[in-house]
Amino acid sequence: MSVDTLLRDEQIQRLLYPLMPHEPWPTMRLKAKSGRNSGPLVGTGYDYAVRFELQRRHPKARCSKWIAEEVVELLSPIAGRGATWEHLDEEGEVGSSVDSDLLARWTAVVREARAFQAMYVKQQSPGADARAQLARHALRLARLDPYRRAGHVEREPERVEVVDVKDLVELMRITPWHELHRGGPLWLNPRLGESSSRVGGADCDLISADRLIDLKATTVPARSKDFRQLLLYLLLARAERAADPRFPQIASVGVYYARHGRLILVPVEEIAPPEALDRAEKKIFARADQFQAERSAGDEVL
């Protein structure tokens, strides 16, 4: 079960509906058109690129491990052994496989990106060449993420297309960095605690002081879908805060639409009072547990 799968569940949608804002999303003008139909790749690449840049601007930012790193660590038992790792789909069938040669190439992508990042974050004013190189590394890392999310195997991890580099560089150029972080603690790609495992695992893009922000590189914003995801992140963040007081207390949630250069924030106090959020949290987790149990029972029957 993934967050996306859970959010498509009709019962979950009904539980989240009372928390949805009734005001329409502000009108936004598209500032950076998509170079091609590569939304997921460039979108994930943008997440990585933003992380690099925010670390450069704010060296004290707290950073989680890259998903691409987690992928190569997961497959590390076959490294250099001439073995093959098989990924099973939901029916228990072999959906894809990775051999040690391909894993070595994936590992090289991660290692080279880490080396570049260590150099990039020390630069005071990166030039055009450095930003293009950042984009290339971010796009390569983005090719590895789908393995953890869906078992997709990237056979050409080194491949980078010029149109995607230009697209990503432009998205970075129009990003209002001062709006994404204005001071205070900065958490990049934070994990949302043990509770997130009950919804298939979840991590948001960034927490800037008391603001939880999701990054979207879509051309056409999907208000309802995007806000449902934010609400789920908010409830997970509240659960993590209750379990660990060191986790930031979230006062507002929002989406930064990268192609529109627009950050939309909604204060938590405008969503619902604390007691209503507590009730929603309990119901959402109960449904998530039920949803998981139903899927497990279905697998046993098959």
SEVEXLUM-716851 format. One record per atom (N, C-alpha, C): residue in one letter; x, z, y. Coordinates in steps of 0.02 Angstrom, whole numbers, padded with zeros to 5 digits, always signed. Each point is the difference from the previous one (the first is absolute). Layout:
aXZY...
//
This chain:
m+00042+00000-00060m-00042+00000+00060m+00044+00000+00063s-00018-00042+00048s+00036-00002+00063s-00047+00020+00057v+00029+00012+00059v-00041+00017+00058v-00050-00057+00015d+00024-00062-00004d-00044-00057+00013d-00058-00002-00049t+00014+00013-00064t-00053+00001-00050t-00051+00054+00015l+00025+00059+00018l-00044+00056+00015l-00044-00015+00060l+00028-00031+00051l-00037-00014+00061l-00054-00054-00010r+00006-00037-00054r-00052-00050-00016r-00059+00032-00037d+00009+00061-00022d-00053+00035-00037d-00059+00015+00047e-00060-00017-00021e-00059+00008+00043e-00013+00073+00017q+00011+00045-00047q-00012+00071+00013q+00049+00027+00052i+00062-00021-00005i+00050+00020+00050i-00019-00026+00069q-00023-00061+00002q-00020-00029+00065q-00059+00038+00029r-00047+00021-00042r-00057+00038+00025r+00022+00069+00025l+00048+00030-00033l+00025+00065+00021l+00037-00004+00067l+00034-00056+00011l+00038-00008+00061l-00042-00025+00059y-00058-00029-00016y-00040-00032+00053y-00018+00048+00058p-00019+00063-00013p-00018+00044+00057p+00058+00013+00048l+00061-00012-00024l+00059+00012+00043l+00021-00061+00039m-00030-00057-00015m+00020-00062+00032m-00022-00001+00073p+00043-00026+00046p-00020-00005+00070p-00054-00052+00009h-00046+00013+00044h-00054-00047+00013h+00016-00049+00056e+00048+00017+00042e+00019-00045+00054e+00040-00060-00028p-00011-00059+00027p+00038-00058-00024p+00074+00005+00018w+00041-00032-00041w+00072-00004+00015w+00009-00038+00065p+00047+00020+00042p+00012-00037+00062p+00018-00074-00013t-00018-00042+00045t+00018-00071-00005t+00075-00007+00007m+00031-00037-00045m+00073-00009+00001m+00018-00073+00001r+00054-00015+00035r+00024-00069+00004r+00059-00009-00046l-00001-00053-00040l+00054-00015-00046l+00062-00022+00039k+00054+00037-00008k+00062-00015+00036k+00053-00034-00043a-00005+00010-00066a+00050-00029-00045a-00037-00030-00060k-00007-00066-00001k-00034-00033-00055k+00043+00003-00063s-00034-00002-00057s+00036+00002-00064s+00036-00066-00011g+00062+00004-00023g+00039-00061-00012g-00026-00040-00059r-00026+00035-00050r-00028-00033-00059r-00044+00050-00037n-00026-00020-00056n-00044+00045-00038n+00041+00048-00042s+00037+00042+00033s+00043+00048-00035s-00013+00070+00026g-00063+00015+00015g-00017+00064+00030g+00029+00061-00034p-00012+00009-00067p+00026+00060-00032p+00076+00006+00004l+00036-00055-00009l+00073+00002+00002l+00025+00019+00070v-00024-00034+00051v+00022+00015+00068v-00025+00069+00021g-00060+00018-00021g-00027+00066+00017g+00043+00056-00028t+00020-00005-00063t+00044+00051-00030t+00069-00004+00032g+00024-00061+00014g+00064-00007+00034g-00001+00033+00068y-00057-00005+00035y-00006+00033+00065y+00005+00075-00007d-00030+00028-00052d+00004+00073-00012d+00074+00021-00005y+00038-00037-00039y+00071+00016-00008y+00038-00009+00066a-00013-00054+00035a+00035-00014+00062a-00014+00054+00053v-00062+00022+00004v-00018+00053+00047v+00037+00064-00017r+00006+00014-00064r+00036+00060-00022r+00073-00003+00023f+00032-00058-00010f+00069-00009+00022f+00007+00013+00075e-00045-00031+00038e+00005+00005+00073e-00015+00070+00026l-00050+00033-00029l-00015+00067+00022l+00056+00049-00018q+00033-00012-00056q+00057+00042-00018q+00058-00011+00049r+00008-00061+00024r+00052-00013+00049r-00016+00035+00065r-00062-00003+00021r-00020+00030+00064r-00006+00076-00004h-00016+00025-00060h-00011+00072-00008h+00038+00024-00062p+00064+00014+00007p+00042+00017-00058p-00024+00061-00039k-00040+00044+00031k-00023+00060-00035k-00064-00011-00039a-00023-00062-00003a-00062-00014-00037a+00008+00019-00073r-00053+00025-00029r-00001+00018-00070r-00022-00061-00040c+00040-00020-00050c-00012-00063-00035c-00010+00012-00075s-00052-00029-00028s-00010+00002-00071s+00039-00055-00034k+00008+00006-00064k+00034-00052-00039k-00039-00065+00002w+00034-00056+00003w-00033-00064+00000w-00035-00011-00068i-00057-00035+00002i-00032-00019-00063i+00045-00046-00040a+00036-00044+00034a+00046-00044-00035a+00053+00039-00038e+00023+00056+00029e+00048+00043-00034e-00032+00032-00061e-00062+00022+00007e-00035+00031-00056e-00008-00049-00058v-00010-00063+00017v-00008-00052-00051v+00064-00006-00042v+00058-00006+00033v+00062-00009-00038v+00019+00064-00037e-00019+00058+00027e+00013+00062-00035e-00043+00006-00063l-00063-00022+00006l-00045+00001-00058l+00028-00042-00057l+00031-00056+00018l+00025-00046-00051l+00073+00013-00019s+00030+00051+00029s+00071+00013-00011s+00021+00009-00073p-00044+00023-00046p+00021+00007-00070p+00024-00064-00032i-00021-00058+00026i+00022-00063-00031i+00059-00031+00036a+00025+00032+00053a+00054-00029+00039a+00062-00012-00042g+00024-00062+00000g+00062-00017-00034g-00002+00003-00075r-00059+00004-00030r-00005+00008-00073r-00027-00061-00035g-00015-00052+00038g-00027-00060-00031g-00070+00011-00028a-00033+00052+00025a-00067+00017-00026a-00054-00027+00046t-00063+00007-00021t-00057-00023+00039t-00050+00057+00008w-00027+00006+00061w-00051+00051+00015w-00067-00037+00005e-00049+00023-00040e-00066-00032+00000e-00049+00042+00039h-00039-00033+00043h-00052+00033+00039h-00067-00015-00032l-00036+00053-00017l-00065-00008-00032l-00056-00002+00052d-00049-00043-00011d-00057-00004+00046d-00051+00053-00020e-00059-00001+00033e-00050+00051-00011e-00029-00003-00071e+00006-00056-00034e-00025-00007-00068e+00054+00018-00052g+00059+00021+00025g+00054+00018-00046g+00040-00059-00025e-00014-00059+00028e+00037-00060-00019e+00061-00008+00045v+00050-00036-00026v+00060-00013+00040v-00018-00049+00056g+00001+00025+00062g-00018-00043+00056g+00060-00035+00030s+00058+00031-00003s+00061-00029+00028s+00060+00037-00029s+00058-00029+00011s+00060+00032-00026s+00059-00014+00046v+00048+00046-00002v+00061-00006+00040v+00060+00012-00045d+00047-00047+00000d+00060+00011-00040d+00056+00028+00045s+00054+00019-00031s+00054+00034+00037s+00033-00047+00050d+00001-00064-00012d+00030-00047+00048d-00041-00003+00064l-00066-00004-00008l-00043-00002+00059l+00004+00067+00037l+00001+00055-00037l+00006+00065+00031l+00064+00006+00041a+00054-00030-00024a+00063+00002+00038a-00008-00035+00067r-00039-00053+00001r-00011-00036+00063r-00044+00041+00047w-00052+00033-00028w-00042+00044+00041w+00042+00057+00029t+00043+00028-00042t+00042+00055+00023t+00046-00022+00056a+00026-00061-00005a+00043-00026+00053a-00038-00007+00066v-00063-00020-00003v-00041-00006+00060v-00006+00068+00035v-00013+00052-00039v-00008+00067+00028v+00067+00026+00027r+00053-00009-00038r+00066+00024+00021r+00023-00033+00064e-00009-00066+00005e+00021-00036+00060e-00042+00020+00061a-00065+00013-00012a-00044+00021+00055a+00021+00069+00025r+00018+00045-00045r+00021+00067+00020r+00065-00004+00041a+00045-00044-00021a+00063-00007+00037a-00013-00028+00070f-00046-00048+00005f-00016-00027+00066f-00034+00053+00042q-00046+00037-00029q-00035+00051+00038q+00048+00052+00029a+00049+00021-00040a+00048+00050+00023a+00038-00025+00061m+00012-00066+00002m+00035-00029+00057m-00048-00010+00059y-00061-00022-00015y-00048-00018+00053y-00020+00061+00042v-00012+00056-00033v-00026+00058+00037v+00052+00028+00049k+00062-00021-00006k+00052+00024+00045k+00008-00044+00062q-00034-00057+00001q+00008-00047+00055q-00043+00023+00060q+00030-00004+00059q-00036+00019+00061q-00050-00053+00022s+00020-00062-00006s-00044-00055+00022s+00011-00061-00045p-00034-00002-00057p+00009-00055-00048p-00018-00068+00032g+00042-00049-00015g-00013-00067+00025g-00045-00041-00045a-00009-00062+00016a-00045-00044-00037a+00022-00008-00073d+00066-00006-00011d+00024-00008-00069d-00015+00061-00042a+00009+00060+00029a-00014+00061-00037a-00074+00007-00016r-00043-00020+00047r-00072+00005-00012r-00023-00050-00053a+00030-00058+00000a-00017-00050-00052a+00024+00025-00068q+00058+00031-00002q+00025+00027-00062q-00044+00058-00025l-00023+00041+00047l-00047+00053-00017l-00062-00030-00034a-00026-00053+00030a-00060-00032-00027a+00013-00025-00071r+00057-00030-00011r+00015-00027-00067r+00003+00056-00052h+00033+00055+00017h+00003+00056-00048h-00069+00029-00012a-00039+00008+00053a-00067+00027-00007a-00044-00043-00045l+00005-00065+00006l-00040-00046-00040l+00022+00001-00073r+00064+00008-00013r+00023+00005-00069r-00025+00065-00033l+00004+00055+00037l-00027+00063-00026l-00074-00006-00015a-00035-00035+00044a-00073-00008-00007a-00018-00037-00064r+00045-00040-00026r-00013-00037-00061r+00000+00046-00061l+00030+00059+00005l+00005+00045-00057l-00058+00049-00004d-00030+00016+00057d-00053+00051+00001d-00058-00014-00048p-00023-00064-00006p-00058-00012-00043p+00009+00020-00073y+00062+00010-00021y+00009+00020-00070y-00028+00070-00010r+00013+00046+00047r-00026+00068-00008r-00075+00002+00009r-00026-00043+00044r-00072+00002+00015r-00041-00036-00053a+00026-00056-00026a-00041-00041-00044a+00037-00030-00059g+00064+00018-00009g+00038-00027-00056g+00022-00072+00010h-00006-00025+00061h+00021-00069+00014h+00077-00005-00002v+00026-00049-00035v+00072-00009-00007v+00023-00057+00045e+00044+00016+00047e+00029-00050+00045e+00063-00030-00031r-00004-00065-00014r+00055-00034-00034r+00053-00026+00049e-00018-00002+00064e+00047-00025+00051e+00007+00052+00056p+00029+00058-00016p+00002+00054+00050p+00042-00015+00061e+00047-00047-00006e+00044-00016+00056e-00031-00051+00048r-00056-00030-00021r-00028-00055+00040r-00030+00024+00066v+00019-00032+00054v-00027+00015+00066v-00014-00067+00034e-00061-00008+00025e-00018-00062+00034e+00005+00008+00075v+00026-00052+00032v+00012+00002+00072v-00063+00017+00039v-00057-00028-00021v-00062+00011+00036v-00019+00074-00001d+00015+00034-00055d-00016+00072-00005d+00046+00041+00044v+00064-00019+00003v+00047+00035+00044v-00022-00005+00072k-00018-00060+00022k-00023-00010+00069k-00063+00041+00013d-00045+00000-00048d-00063+00038+00006d+00015+00074+00010l+00043+00027-00043l+00015+00071+00003l+00038+00019+00063v+00046-00041+00021v+00038+00013+00061v-00048+00002+00060e-00049-00044+00001e-00048-00001+00055e-00044+00063+00000l-00021+00021-00060l-00040+00061-00004l+00039+00060+00026m+00065+00001-00016m+00042+00055+00025m+00008-00004+00076r+00004-00060+00025r+00011-00009+00073r-00058+00028+00040i-00061-00010-00024i-00058+00021+00040i-00022+00072-00015t+00034+00034-00046t-00019+00068-00018t+00013+00048+00058p-00049+00038+00022p+00009+00050+00054p+00028+00065-00030w+00064+00003-00007w+00032+00056-00035w-00017+00068+00031h-00007+00001+00066h-00015+00063+00034h-00070+00025-00017e-00044-00044-00023e-00067+00021-00020e-00001+00027-00072l+00042-00029-00042l+00002+00023-00069l+00030+00070-00005h+00047+00016+00044h+00027+00068-00001h+00020+00021+00071r-00032+00054+00022r+00012+00025+00067r+00037+00066+00001g+00019+00025-00057g+00036+00063-00004g-00028+00044-00054g+00038+00052-00018g-00021+00045-00053g+00025-00025-00068p-00021+00033-00053p+00022-00019-00067p-00023-00072-00017l+00042-00035-00037l-00016-00068-00021l+00013-00005-00074w-00052-00015-00038w+00005-00008-00073w-00014-00073-00017l+00047-00032-00034l-00007-00070-00017l-00020-00007-00073n-00055-00035-00012n-00026-00011-00067n-00008+00065-00039p-00031+00052+00031p-00005+00065-00033p-00046-00001-00060r+00020+00035-00052r-00042+00010-00058r-00054+00051+00018l-00060-00010-00027l-00056+00043+00018l-00012+00054-00052g+00052+00024-00030g-00003+00059-00041g-00028-00010-00070e-00007+00057-00036e-00024-00001-00069e-00071-00026-00005s-00040+00012+00052s-00070-00023-00003s-00005-00075-00005s+00050-00036+00026s-00003-00073-00001s+00002-00027-00071s+00027+00038-00047s+00002-00024-00069s-00070-00006-00029r-00047+00038+00028r-00070-00003-00024r-00035-00064+00023v+00030-00035+00047v-00030-00063+00023v+00048-00058-00015g+00042+00009-00050g+00045-00054-00021g+00065-00004+00038g+00014+00051+00041g+00062+00000+00040g-00012-00033+00067a+00024+00033+00053a-00012-00027+00067a+00056+00023+00047d+00020-00045+00043d+00045+00017+00054d-00019-00041+00061c+00002+00031+00058c-00019-00036+00061c+00063-00028+00033d-00008-00039+00052d+00057-00033+00031d+00041+00046+00043l-00032+00039+00043l+00039+00047+00040l-00045+00055+00029i+00031+00057+00011i-00031+00055+00036i+00044+00014+00061s-00028-00012+00058s+00036+00010+00064s-00029+00062+00033a+00038+00055-00001a-00025+00064+00025a-00063+00019-00038d-00059-00001+00033d-00062+00018-00034d-00045-00061-00011r+00029-00060+00001r-00038-00062-00009r+00019-00034-00066l-00050-00016-00040l+00011-00037-00062l-00016-00073+00015i+00049-00044-00009i-00008-00069+00021i+00013-00047-00059d-00046-00047-00010d+00009-00052-00051d+00018-00065+00036l+00044-00039-00031l+00022-00063+00029l-00035-00058-00036k-00028-00045+00038k-00034-00058-00029k+00026-00064+00034a+00021-00049-00040a+00023-00063+00027a-00051-00056-00013t-00062+00020-00008t-00053-00049-00013t-00018-00039+00063t-00024-00060-00009t-00023-00041+00056t-00070+00020+00021v-00041+00018-00049v-00070+00019+00014v-00011+00072-00022p-00003+00048+00047p-00010+00070-00018p-00067+00010-00037a+00003+00043-00051a-00060+00017-00039a-00017+00072+00017r-00041+00010+00051r-00013+00066+00027r-00021+00051-00053s-00052-00016-00038s-00027+00048-00049s+00051+00016-00054k+00031-00051-00028k+00049+00010-00053k+00060+00040+00026d+00025-00019+00059d+00058+00034+00028d-00014+00073+00014f-00060+00015+00027f-00014+00069+00017f-00015+00042-00061r-00031-00030-00051r-00009+00038-00063r+00067+00022-00028q+00049-00045+00003q+00066+00018-00024q+00030+00057+00042l-00009-00004+00065l+00025+00053+00044l-00033+00067-00016l-00066-00001-00013l-00035+00062-00016l+00027+00031-00064l+00013-00042-00050l+00028+00026-00062l+00068+00031+00013y+00042-00034+00039y+00066+00028+00017y-00008+00066+00037l-00048+00004+00045l-00011+00062+00037l-00017+00057-00046l-00046-00012-00047l-00020+00053-00047l+00059+00022-00044l+00041-00049-00021l+00059+00017-00040l+00050+00040+00042a+00008-00019+00063a+00046+00036+00044a-00024+00072+00012r-00065+00009+00006r-00027+00067+00010r+00012+00042-00063a-00008-00030-00059a+00012+00036-00062a+00073+00019-00007e+00044-00045+00021e+00072+00016-00003e+00018+00054+00050r-00030-00002+00058r+00012+00052+00051r-00022+00069-00026a-00056+00002-00036a-00024+00063-00027a+00048+00027-00054a+00030-00047-00038a+00046+00020-00053a+00069+00016+00027d+00020-00034+00054d+00067+00009+00028d-00005+00001+00076p+00003+00059+00031p-00007+00005+00073p+00054-00038+00039r+00053-00021-00034r+00053-00039+00034r-00022-00072+00013f-00052-00021-00036f-00025-00068+00011f-00037-00003+00066p+00008-00054+00039p-00031-00004+00066p-00076+00007-00002q-00027+00033+00051q-00073+00003+00008q-00021-00061+00039i-00045-00039-00028i-00019-00064+00029i-00057+00010+00050a+00011-00023+00062a-00051+00006+00053a-00034-00066+00015s+00031-00055-00021s-00031-00066+00010s+00026-00048-00052v-00040-00050-00015v+00019-00052-00048v-00009-00067+00034g+00039-00049-00021g-00006-00064+00032g+00033-00056-00038v-00013-00061+00024v+00029-00060-00028v+00037-00037+00055y+00061-00021-00016y+00035-00045+00046y-00005-00070-00030y-00035-00044+00036y-00008-00070-00021y+00058-00040+00030a+00049-00015-00043a+00063-00028+00022a-00007-00068+00032r-00047-00041-00024r-00007-00068+00029r-00038+00000+00066h-00030+00057+00015h-00037+00006+00062h+00036+00046+00050g+00053+00033-00025g+00037+00047+00042g-00044+00056+00025r-00046+00024-00041r-00050+00048+00023r-00004+00060-00047l+00007+00060+00027l-00007+00062-00037l-00068+00030+00016i-00041+00011-00051i-00066+00030+00009i+00002+00069-00033l-00012+00052+00040l+00001+00069-00024l-00068+00032+00006v-00017+00041-00048v-00063+00037+00001v+00016+00075-00011p-00017+00043+00047p+00012+00072-00010p-00040+00026-00059v+00030+00044-00039v-00034+00028-00058v-00062+00038+00021e+00002+00032+00057e-00058+00039+00024e-00060-00044+00014e+00011-00065+00011e-00055-00046+00010e-00028-00026-00066i+00037+00009-00054i-00023-00024-00065i-00050+00049-00031a+00019+00064-00002a-00044+00051-00028a+00032+00068+00011p-00041+00053+00000p+00028+00068+00005p+00037+00018-00064p+00045+00049+00002p+00040+00018-00058p-00040+00014-00063e-00056+00035+00007e-00039+00017-00059e-00030-00062-00034a-00018-00050+00040a-00025-00062-00028a+00055-00038-00036l+00061+00001+00028l+00057-00032-00033l+00017+00036-00065d-00007+00066+00000d+00012+00038-00062d-00048-00020-00055r-00064-00007+00018r-00050-00021-00049r+00015-00070-00025a+00017-00045+00045a+00014-00068-00019a+00061-00003-00047e+00050+00040+00016e+00061+00002-00040e-00017+00020-00072k-00039+00052-00009k-00018+00024-00067k-00039-00053-00038k-00047-00033+00034k-00041-00051-00034k+00041-00061-00018i+00046-00020+00044i+00042-00058-00013i+00044+00013-00061f+00032+00059-00002f+00043+00015-00057f-00039+00006-00065a-00061+00028+00004a-00042+00005-00059a-00018-00070-00026r-00017-00045+00045r-00016-00068-00021r+00062-00036-00026a+00058+00012+00031a+00061-00032-00024a+00016+00023-00071d-00009+00065-00014d+00011+00025-00068d-00049-00031-00049q-00063-00005+00021q-00051-00031-00043q+00016-00073-00012f+00020-00035+00052f+00016-00071-00004f+00057-00010-00050q+00051+00042+00005q+00057-00005-00045q-00020+00014-00072a-00044+00050-00009a-00022+00017-00068a-00041-00057-00030e-00042-00032+00040e-00041-00056-00024e+00044-00058-00021r+00052-00014+00039r+00045-00055-00018r+00039+00017-00063s+00021+00063-00007s+00037+00020-00060s-00044-00005-00062a-00063+00020+00008a-00047-00004-00056a-00012-00073-00020g-00004-00044+00050g-00009-00070-00014g+00059-00029-00038d+00061+00022+00019d+00060-00024-00034d+00000+00023-00073e-00024+00063-00013e-00001+00025-00070e-00049-00041-00042v-00057-00019+00030v-00048-00041-00038v+00029-00067-00018l+00036-00031+00049l+00032-00064-00015l+00054+00007-00053
//
